[in-house]
Amino acid sequence: MALQGPSGSGKSLSALLLAQGLTGNLSKVAVIDTENGSADLYAHLGKYNVLPLEPPYSPERYIEAMDVCINAGMEVIIMDSISHCWDYLIDYHASLPGNSFTNWAKITPRQKAFVDKILQGQAHFICTLRVKQDYVLSERNGKMVPEKVGLKAIQRDELSYEFTLVFDIDIKHFATASKDRTNLFEGKPQFIINSHTGRKILEWCNSTMTKEQLKILVTECNTMEELTDLFNKNFDVAKTIEADFVNKKNLLQQLTNLNHKSNGNGTHTNQ
């Protein structure tokens, strides 16, 4: 999942509280910290692990840090934050000679490797993202006062599509779900993230199907409508066995074509 918000909105604390709910044991939680030691500020919550990441914030160094955490048996890996990785790639792109457009071919594979590592890692990943900030005037007690607001997350635009959950957190620490494949938070009022939020997400994770269970249900689909509905309802797991869905889709299409031909021949004979 992703937590995005302006500085001071509570992304780091929220991530740790979510991890606490997901594991019940912070010793199985690791924070990859690019925020100048901010992860140490919440040691009162328990004994979680902190892996400081110093510049340069290249995708490859993030991947190395993730491997360290995975190999250590961490169940939740907090990436606080992943905005530094995108800043690094933008600066690297700007330093390249030649055509700016074609130079993106040198950036995209590195970004993809970074994202794939998160998606394929055998752990829960919670990524925080900084957002570009601005100030607006709000009325408070009859006076107009400036208030910090977040605008756009600092990362590649389409990255949010990859997450199961994206929480937008405002400067008052209230969260809303701007993307929610769990259907636990979508359309719900603002709330403050706590460990109970993590437990709700854990219950959802435990209620979803395994790959093996889903593969069996794919073989039992008799119509394209059934197959599509099964894919949409189990989107995250379904993506990992997409080839099974494609094969079943092709089979159903072949059967449909055969039925059409059979019906066509029958109609011709009757005529």
BALOBA-1460 file (C-alpha; in Angstrom, 3 decimals):
// residues 271
<rec num="1" residu="m" x="0.000" y="0.000" z="0.000"/>
<rec num="2" residu="a" x="1.012" y="3.636" z="-0.336"/>
<rec num="3" residu="l" x="0.678" y="6.569" z="2.043"/>
<rec num="4" residu="q" x="1.008" y="9.987" z="0.446"/>
<rec num="5" residu="g" x="0.809" y="13.396" z="2.039"/>
<rec num="6" residu="p" x="2.650" y="16.632" z="2.791"/>
<rec num="7" residu="s" x="5.454" y="16.964" z="5.307"/>
<rec num="8" residu="g" x="4.090" y="16.666" z="8.848"/>
<rec num="9" residu="s" x="0.977" y="14.718" z="7.886"/>
<rec num="10" residu="g" x="2.108" y="11.626" z="9.810"/>
<rec num="11" residu="k" x="3.041" y="9.203" z="7.040"/>
<rec num="12" residu="s" x="5.867" y="7.504" z="8.975"/>
<rec num="13" residu="l" x="3.817" y="7.012" z="12.145"/>
<rec num="14" residu="s" x="0.800" y="5.825" z="10.153"/>
<rec num="15" residu="a" x="2.964" y="3.287" z="8.324"/>
<rec num="16" residu="l" x="4.289" y="1.892" z="11.615"/>
<rec num="17" residu="l" x="0.796" y="1.658" z="13.106"/>
<rec num="18" residu="l" x="-0.409" y="-0.197" z="10.014"/>
<rec num="19" residu="a" x="2.571" y="-2.548" z="10.316"/>
<rec num="20" residu="q" x="1.789" y="-3.105" z="13.984"/>
<rec num="21" residu="g" x="-1.726" y="-4.184" z="13.058"/>
<rec num="22" residu="l" x="-0.516" y="-6.388" z="10.208"/>
<rec num="23" residu="t" x="1.984" y="-8.311" z="12.314"/>
<rec num="24" residu="g" x="1.160" y="-7.841" z="15.992"/>
<rec num="25" residu="n" x="4.935" y="-8.032" z="16.404"/>
<rec num="26" residu="l" x="7.074" y="-5.060" z="15.390"/>
<rec num="27" residu="s" x="10.234" y="-7.181" z="15.506"/>
<rec num="28" residu="k" x="9.097" y="-8.495" z="12.110"/>
<rec num="29" residu="v" x="8.881" y="-4.959" z="10.702"/>
<rec num="30" residu="a" x="11.711" y="-3.154" z="8.901"/>
<rec num="31" residu="v" x="11.852" y="0.506" z="7.917"/>
<rec num="32" residu="i" x="14.059" y="1.474" z="4.982"/>
<rec num="33" residu="d" x="14.667" y="5.051" z="6.094"/>
<rec num="34" residu="t" x="15.645" y="7.797" z="3.646"/>
<rec num="35" residu="e" x="14.213" y="10.549" z="5.865"/>
<rec num="36" residu="n" x="17.289" y="11.389" z="7.926"/>
<rec num="37" residu="g" x="16.524" y="9.083" z="10.821"/>
<rec num="38" residu="s" x="12.854" y="9.998" z="11.214"/>
<rec num="39" residu="a" x="11.996" y="6.315" z="11.770"/>
<rec num="40" residu="d" x="13.802" y="6.458" z="15.130"/>
<rec num="41" residu="l" x="11.314" y="9.009" z="16.447"/>
<rec num="42" residu="y" x="8.692" y="6.339" z="17.161"/>
<rec num="43" residu="a" x="10.766" y="3.840" z="19.141"/>
<rec num="44" residu="h" x="8.153" y="4.010" z="21.926"/>
<rec num="45" residu="l" x="5.882" y="1.841" z="19.740"/>
<rec num="46" residu="g" x="8.168" y="-1.169" z="20.016"/>
<rec num="47" residu="k" x="11.359" y="-2.788" z="18.729"/>
<rec num="48" residu="y" x="11.093" y="-2.529" z="14.957"/>
<rec num="49" residu="n" x="14.128" y="-2.609" z="12.681"/>
<rec num="50" residu="v" x="15.580" y="0.408" z="10.873"/>
<rec num="51" residu="l" x="17.812" y="0.236" z="7.821"/>
<rec num="52" residu="p" x="19.135" y="3.739" z="7.015"/>
<rec num="53" residu="l" x="19.559" y="4.374" z="3.294"/>
<rec num="54" residu="e" x="22.022" y="7.093" z="2.357"/>
<rec num="55" residu="p" x="22.468" y="8.828" z="-1.029"/>
<rec num="56" residu="p" x="22.608" y="8.051" z="-3.863"/>
<rec num="57" residu="y" x="18.978" y="6.921" z="-3.823"/>
<rec num="58" residu="s" x="19.209" y="4.792" z="-6.954"/>
<rec num="59" residu="p" x="16.664" y="2.023" z="-7.703"/>
<rec num="60" residu="e" x="19.457" y="-0.511" z="-7.365"/>
<rec num="61" residu="r" x="20.294" y="0.606" z="-3.803"/>
<rec num="62" residu="y" x="16.600" y="0.409" z="-2.843"/>
<rec num="63" residu="i" x="16.471" y="-3.121" z="-4.291"/>
<rec num="64" residu="e" x="19.548" y="-4.126" z="-2.280"/>
<rec num="65" residu="a" x="17.905" y="-2.780" z="0.881"/>
<rec num="66" residu="m" x="14.719" y="-4.700" z="0.143"/>
<rec num="67" residu="d" x="16.725" y="-7.910" z="-0.312"/>
<rec num="68" residu="v" x="18.386" y="-7.383" z="3.083"/>
<rec num="69" residu="c" x="14.962" y="-7.072" z="4.735"/>
<rec num="70" residu="i" x="13.434" y="-10.028" z="2.876"/>
<rec num="71" residu="n" x="16.411" y="-12.283" z="3.628"/>
<rec num="72" residu="a" x="16.120" y="-11.314" z="7.314"/>
<rec num="73" residu="g" x="12.552" y="-12.665" z="7.337"/>
<rec num="74" residu="m" x="10.738" y="-9.347" z="7.688"/>
<rec num="75" residu="e" x="6.964" y="-9.627" z="7.274"/>
<rec num="76" residu="v" x="6.357" y="-5.909" z="6.682"/>
<rec num="77" residu="i" x="8.783" y="-3.600" z="4.866"/>
<rec num="78" residu="i" x="8.162" y="0.136" z="5.138"/>
<rec num="79" residu="m" x="9.804" y="2.239" z="2.427"/>
<rec num="80" residu="d" x="9.999" y="5.723" z="3.906"/>
<rec num="81" residu="s" x="10.053" y="7.235" z="1.362"/>
<rec num="82" residu="i" x="10.185" y="6.126" z="-2.288"/>
<rec num="83" residu="s" x="10.026" y="9.701" z="-3.603"/>
<rec num="84" residu="h" x="13.809" y="9.933" z="-3.317"/>
<rec num="85" residu="c" x="14.155" y="7.174" z="-5.900"/>
<rec num="86" residu="w" x="12.177" y="9.142" z="-8.471"/>
<rec num="87" residu="d" x="14.084" y="12.341" z="-7.670"/>
<rec num="88" residu="y" x="17.309" y="10.416" z="-8.327"/>
<rec num="89" residu="l" x="16.065" y="9.151" z="-11.704"/>
<rec num="90" residu="i" x="14.860" y="12.610" z="-12.741"/>
<rec num="91" residu="d" x="18.254" y="14.109" z="-11.898"/>
<rec num="92" residu="y" x="20.028" y="11.276" z="-13.724"/>
<rec num="93" residu="h" x="17.841" y="11.806" z="-16.801"/>
<rec num="94" residu="a" x="18.638" y="15.519" z="-16.773"/>
<rec num="95" residu="s" x="22.369" y="14.741" z="-16.714"/>
<rec num="96" residu="l" x="22.287" y="12.534" z="-19.812"/>
<rec num="97" residu="p" x="23.511" y="13.998" z="-23.103"/>
<rec num="98" residu="g" x="21.524" y="13.675" z="-26.297"/>
<rec num="99" residu="n" x="17.803" y="13.450" z="-26.973"/>
<rec num="100" residu="s" x="15.672" y="13.890" z="-23.840"/>
<rec num="101" residu="f" x="12.842" y="11.693" z="-25.161"/>
<rec num="102" residu="t" x="14.980" y="8.728" z="-26.186"/>
<rec num="103" residu="n" x="16.937" y="8.947" z="-22.942"/>
<rec num="104" residu="w" x="13.845" y="7.734" z="-21.094"/>
<rec num="105" residu="a" x="14.693" y="4.277" z="-22.459"/>
<rec num="106" residu="k" x="17.591" y="4.322" z="-19.987"/>
<rec num="107" residu="i" x="15.311" y="5.264" z="-17.086"/>
<rec num="108" residu="t" x="12.220" y="3.096" z="-17.549"/>
<rec num="109" residu="p" x="13.903" y="-0.336" z="-17.080"/>
<rec num="110" residu="r" x="15.455" y="0.812" z="-13.801"/>
<rec num="111" residu="q" x="12.118" y="2.132" z="-12.514"/>
<rec num="112" residu="k" x="10.395" y="-1.087" z="-13.610"/>
<rec num="113" residu="a" x="12.930" y="-3.253" z="-11.772"/>
<rec num="114" residu="f" x="12.331" y="-1.183" z="-8.641"/>
<rec num="115" residu="v" x="8.523" y="-1.515" z="-8.880"/>
<rec num="116" residu="d" x="8.680" y="-5.228" z="-9.742"/>
<rec num="117" residu="k" x="10.766" y="-5.871" z="-6.635"/>
<rec num="118" residu="i" x="8.021" y="-4.347" z="-4.491"/>
<rec num="119" residu="l" x="5.245" y="-6.263" z="-6.252"/>
<rec num="120" residu="q" x="7.020" y="-9.620" z="-6.177"/>
<rec num="121" residu="g" x="8.569" y="-9.388" z="-2.712"/>
<rec num="122" residu="q" x="7.380" y="-11.963" z="-0.174"/>
<rec num="123" residu="a" x="6.252" y="-9.400" z="2.401"/>
<rec num="124" residu="h" x="3.726" y="-6.639" z="2.957"/>
<rec num="125" residu="f" x="5.109" y="-3.393" z="1.519"/>
<rec num="126" residu="i" x="4.062" y="0.029" z="2.819"/>
<rec num="127" residu="c" x="5.510" y="2.883" z="0.771"/>
<rec num="128" residu="t" x="5.345" y="6.520" z="1.774"/>
<rec num="129" residu="l" x="5.425" y="9.270" z="-0.842"/>
<rec num="130" residu="r" x="6.098" y="12.933" z="-0.443"/>
<rec num="131" residu="v" x="3.779" y="15.294" z="-2.277"/>
<rec num="132" residu="k" x="4.375" y="18.662" z="-3.842"/>
<rec num="133" residu="q" x="3.112" y="21.244" z="-1.380"/>
<rec num="134" residu="d" x="1.320" y="24.541" z="-1.544"/>
<rec num="135" residu="y" x="-0.592" y="26.802" z="0.830"/>
<rec num="136" residu="v" x="-4.207" y="27.886" z="0.667"/>
<rec num="137" residu="l" x="-6.086" y="30.425" z="2.776"/>
<rec num="138" residu="s" x="-8.714" y="28.910" z="5.050"/>
<rec num="139" residu="e" x="-11.141" y="30.627" z="7.375"/>
<rec num="140" residu="r" x="-10.625" y="29.818" z="11.033"/>
<rec num="141" residu="n" x="-12.421" y="31.646" z="13.859"/>
<rec num="142" residu="g" x="-13.324" y="34.407" z="11.473"/>
<rec num="143" residu="k" x="-9.758" y="34.871" z="10.262"/>
<rec num="144" residu="m" x="-8.044" y="33.772" z="7.059"/>
<rec num="145" residu="v" x="-4.991" y="31.665" z="7.868"/>
<rec num="146" residu="p" x="-2.581" y="29.816" z="5.544"/>
<rec num="147" residu="e" x="-2.890" y="26.025" z="5.534"/>
<rec num="148" residu="k" x="-0.454" y="23.533" z="4.009"/>
<rec num="149" residu="v" x="-1.962" y="21.200" z="1.395"/>
<rec num="150" residu="g" x="-0.557" y="18.361" z="-0.667"/>
<rec num="151" residu="l" x="-0.928" y="18.382" z="-4.417"/>
<rec num="152" residu="k" x="0.750" y="15.620" z="-6.424"/>
<rec num="153" residu="a" x="2.796" y="12.653" z="-5.222"/>
<rec num="154" residu="i" x="6.490" y="12.757" z="-6.115"/>
<rec num="155" residu="q" x="6.865" y="9.563" z="-8.099"/>
<rec num="156" residu="r" x="6.091" y="8.357" z="-11.591"/>
<rec num="157" residu="d" x="2.486" y="9.204" z="-12.482"/>
<rec num="158" residu="e" x="1.158" y="5.688" z="-13.113"/>
<rec num="159" residu="l" x="2.734" y="4.139" z="-10.013"/>
<rec num="160" residu="s" x="-0.497" y="4.374" z="-7.988"/>
<rec num="161" residu="y" x="-2.043" y="1.748" z="-10.291"/>
<rec num="162" residu="e" x="0.319" y="-0.847" z="-8.848"/>
<rec num="163" residu="f" x="-0.836" y="-0.542" z="-5.238"/>
<rec num="164" residu="t" x="-3.715" y="-2.376" z="-3.591"/>
<rec num="165" residu="l" x="-4.405" y="0.611" z="-1.327"/>
<rec num="166" residu="v" x="-3.466" y="4.279" z="-1.565"/>
<rec num="167" residu="f" x="-4.171" y="6.503" z="1.436"/>
<rec num="168" residu="d" x="-4.056" y="10.294" z="1.082"/>
<rec num="169" residu="i" x="-3.196" y="11.885" z="4.447"/>
<rec num="170" residu="d" x="-3.752" y="15.584" z="5.114"/>
<rec num="171" residu="i" x="-1.868" y="17.900" z="7.452"/>
<rec num="172" residu="k" x="-4.390" y="17.164" z="10.228"/>
<rec num="173" residu="h" x="-3.500" y="13.445" z="9.966"/>
<rec num="174" residu="f" x="-6.856" y="12.421" z="8.461"/>
<rec num="175" residu="a" x="-6.722" y="9.736" z="5.775"/>
<rec num="176" residu="t" x="-8.949" y="8.923" z="2.825"/>
<rec num="177" residu="a" x="-8.529" y="6.069" z="0.366"/>
<rec num="178" residu="s" x="-7.981" y="7.376" z="-3.169"/>
<rec num="179" residu="k" x="-7.569" y="3.790" z="-4.365"/>
<rec num="180" residu="d" x="-8.938" y="0.732" z="-2.611"/>
<rec num="181" residu="r" x="-9.120" y="-2.780" z="-4.066"/>
<rec num="182" residu="t" x="-10.127" y="-4.149" z="-0.651"/>
<rec num="183" residu="n" x="-13.383" y="-2.127" z="-0.594"/>
<rec num="184" residu="l" x="-12.791" y="-1.588" z="3.133"/>
<rec num="185" residu="f" x="-12.287" y="2.175" z="2.979"/>
<rec num="186" residu="e" x="-13.602" y="3.384" z="-0.365"/>
<rec num="187" residu="g" x="-16.302" y="6.030" z="0.017"/>
<rec num="188" residu="k" x="-15.899" y="6.062" z="3.817"/>
<rec num="189" residu="p" x="-15.449" y="9.249" z="5.893"/>
<rec num="190" residu="q" x="-11.989" y="10.542" z="6.756"/>
<rec num="191" residu="f" x="-10.289" y="8.746" z="9.635"/>
<rec num="192" residu="i" x="-6.988" y="8.617" z="11.490"/>
<rec num="193" residu="i" x="-4.949" y="5.497" z="10.750"/>
<rec num="194" residu="n" x="-4.180" y="3.256" z="13.730"/>
<rec num="195" residu="s" x="-3.172" y="-0.352" z="14.383"/>
<rec num="196" residu="h" x="-6.807" y="-1.462" z="14.047"/>
<rec num="197" residu="t" x="-6.654" y="-0.287" z="10.422"/>
<rec num="198" residu="g" x="-3.779" y="-2.698" z="9.878"/>
<rec num="199" residu="r" x="-5.718" y="-5.547" z="11.489"/>
<rec num="200" residu="k" x="-8.669" y="-4.925" z="9.164"/>
<rec num="201" residu="i" x="-6.339" y="-5.114" z="6.177"/>
<rec num="202" residu="l" x="-4.773" y="-8.317" z="7.542"/>
<rec num="203" residu="e" x="-8.224" y="-9.917" z="7.859"/>
<rec num="204" residu="w" x="-8.902" y="-8.987" z="4.245"/>
<rec num="205" residu="c" x="-5.568" y="-10.486" z="3.151"/>
<rec num="206" residu="n" x="-6.338" y="-13.723" z="4.970"/>
<rec num="207" residu="s" x="-9.801" y="-13.899" z="3.406"/>
<rec num="208" residu="t" x="-8.530" y="-13.630" z="-0.182"/>
<rec num="209" residu="m" x="-7.888" y="-16.736" z="-2.236"/>
<rec num="210" residu="t" x="-4.555" y="-18.392" z="-2.779"/>
<rec num="211" residu="k" x="-3.239" y="-18.833" z="-6.308"/>
<rec num="212" residu="e" x="-4.056" y="-22.533" z="-6.198"/>
<rec num="213" residu="q" x="-7.670" y="-21.923" z="-5.123"/>
<rec num="214" residu="l" x="-8.137" y="-19.309" z="-7.819"/>
<rec num="215" residu="k" x="-6.668" y="-21.557" z="-10.512"/>
<rec num="216" residu="i" x="-9.296" y="-24.188" z="-9.722"/>
<rec num="217" residu="l" x="-12.119" y="-21.640" z="-10.002"/>
<rec num="218" residu="v" x="-10.727" y="-20.435" z="-13.347"/>
<rec num="219" residu="t" x="-11.063" y="-23.934" z="-14.786"/>
<rec num="220" residu="e" x="-14.680" y="-24.092" z="-13.566"/>
<rec num="221" residu="c" x="-15.792" y="-20.904" z="-15.382"/>
<rec num="222" residu="n" x="-18.263" y="-21.653" z="-18.170"/>
<rec num="223" residu="t" x="-18.809" y="-18.161" z="-19.576"/>
<rec num="224" residu="m" x="-16.785" y="-15.026" z="-20.247"/>
<rec num="225" residu="e" x="-18.991" y="-13.181" z="-17.760"/>
<rec num="226" residu="e" x="-18.057" y="-15.632" z="-14.984"/>
<rec num="227" residu="l" x="-14.366" y="-15.382" z="-15.863"/>
<rec num="228" residu="t" x="-14.381" y="-11.572" z="-15.935"/>
<rec num="229" residu="d" x="-16.256" y="-11.369" z="-12.627"/>
<rec num="230" residu="l" x="-13.787" y="-13.790" z="-11.010"/>
<rec num="231" residu="f" x="-10.827" y="-11.728" z="-12.235"/>
<rec num="232" residu="n" x="-12.259" y="-8.406" z="-11.012"/>
<rec num="233" residu="k" x="-13.209" y="-9.734" z="-7.569"/>
<rec num="234" residu="n" x="-9.741" y="-11.205" z="-6.981"/>
<rec num="235" residu="f" x="-7.716" y="-8.653" z="-8.910"/>
<rec num="236" residu="d" x="-4.447" y="-8.728" z="-6.952"/>
<rec num="237" residu="v" x="-4.108" y="-12.515" z="-6.913"/>
<rec num="238" residu="a" x="-5.529" y="-12.792" z="-10.439"/>
<rec num="239" residu="k" x="-2.725" y="-10.602" z="-11.797"/>
<rec num="240" residu="t" x="-0.178" y="-13.167" z="-10.616"/>
<rec num="241" residu="i" x="-1.845" y="-15.978" z="-12.635"/>
<rec num="242" residu="e" x="-2.939" y="-13.856" z="-15.578"/>
<rec num="243" residu="a" x="-1.756" y="-16.519" z="-18.034"/>
<rec num="244" residu="d" x="-4.366" y="-18.933" z="-16.632"/>
<rec num="245" residu="f" x="-7.113" y="-16.379" z="-17.243"/>
<rec num="246" residu="v" x="-5.877" y="-15.702" z="-20.781"/>
<rec num="247" residu="n" x="-5.770" y="-19.408" z="-21.604"/>
<rec num="248" residu="k" x="-9.283" y="-19.924" z="-20.241"/>
<rec num="249" residu="k" x="-10.512" y="-16.859" z="-22.142"/>
<rec num="250" residu="n" x="-9.099" y="-18.244" z="-25.389"/>
<rec num="251" residu="l" x="-10.718" y="-21.615" z="-24.727"/>
<rec num="252" residu="l" x="-14.121" y="-20.037" z="-24.051"/>
<rec num="253" residu="q" x="-13.825" y="-17.979" z="-27.242"/>
<rec num="254" residu="q" x="-12.992" y="-21.103" z="-29.255"/>
<rec num="255" residu="l" x="-16.007" y="-22.904" z="-27.799"/>
<rec num="256" residu="t" x="-18.213" y="-19.916" z="-28.590"/>
<rec num="257" residu="n" x="-16.966" y="-19.862" z="-32.197"/>
<rec num="258" residu="l" x="-17.590" y="-23.589" z="-32.563"/>
<rec num="259" residu="n" x="-21.126" y="-23.178" z="-31.240"/>
<rec num="260" residu="h" x="-21.777" y="-20.346" z="-33.683"/>
<rec num="261" residu="k" x="-20.536" y="-22.462" z="-36.580"/>
<rec num="262" residu="s" x="-22.606" y="-25.422" z="-35.426"/>
<rec num="263" residu="n" x="-25.731" y="-23.282" z="-35.109"/>
<rec num="264" residu="g" x="-25.033" y="-21.724" z="-38.476"/>
<rec num="265" residu="n" x="-24.748" y="-25.103" z="-40.187"/>
<rec num="266" residu="g" x="-27.898" y="-26.306" z="-38.501"/>
<rec num="267" residu="t" x="-29.837" y="-23.265" z="-39.635"/>
<rec num="268" residu="h" x="-28.563" y="-23.678" z="-43.201"/>
<rec num="269" residu="t" x="-29.668" y="-27.332" z="-43.235"/>
<rec num="270" residu="n" x="-33.162" y="-26.451" z="-42.033"/>
<rec num="271" residu="q" x="-33.465" y="-23.852" z="-44.765"/>
